[in-house]
């Protein structure tokens, strides 16, 4: 029976059919492109600032404007995808992403570039959870979904690393503008193919959108992310970091109170109260926070201690990218054999050991071998954790809740990526005695390894028994 016939009959395909392969390629291409966007401009920021006349204080907003919108609106758009159609939001977000990328590449002023980054962030907040929920609803729970999530996680992590490499290559060989233009043909290709292969997915009855909940959670997340990004620049004790963070926490408390009272909440508290959702996302937050911030710390090590150029430092992380791809392909097999929680624990232990091994880095270039081996093996372990987190946090949810589950998982990912750098930057700065850059970096690496171990222990304690699945 064909996949379309199976869908009409209400049964899930048991094998990866040609049509499902095409669905997978389309969704993964979009997710990879979004992951690249997170890091592709990092190397190019000084060149962009000089070319468009950014002041030093405004340059950080190229990244902050994107991160605010990508993290702040993800949960809202994840629920909107459930209510109004996941394919519709996915395609609409890609249109916005392509247009914003074109505008960013053509920008002649800081204002236009920042505006383009805002719309890129909004598009990312729409496309990522919509694409992930399309992935989880297109593939039945079990080996097929685990394989799809494994490839998705591998490509997203590889995209983060690839972005750093591509950003350096494009800036050196062509222009920073190609870091924006690169999105346009990819978005167009996905838009041409997706409508023909991806079916619309939405509930039969459309509930009302919880407007008070949507407003409070979005403003709360925006404020928290703003506080985190400001902490990286001004310090954790500064008013620029404390005031928005406090306001964000207060708004999230208000959101919690609103969700307890409204008849059709944006985020049903019963879903948040599930052990797999709550603790799965907690472990995922640590996984994203630690690995992305470790890339930041090792970038400083390669450039400030070993004297590598930005491009050479970026290329050094190609080994980490290979490790994440290997981890993404191995993770579904491990999960299928031992289960998601044992896989989370095993991956976390590997990542902990490999991160702790980096405490042996020295001032000589002979330490590069230790860095390459540890980042490769640690990337494998981290990817097993991330795939295990995705399977745990979205498993057992009804199809009508997949956008919400995917939105929560995506929000966890975005906030983890956003939090990592300012947290570890502050730790490294606090550990530096005078000009001892390596000492500060080792302090942060030690804290990083400790956080990974904490997440692993949390998985072992709180996810030790699988919860029952929701009937569809």
Order of alpha helices (4+ residues) and beta strands (2+ residues): alpha-alpha-alpha-alpha-alpha-alpha-alpha-alpha-alpha-alpha-alpha-alpha-alpha-alpha-alpha-alpha-alpha-alpha-alpha-alpha
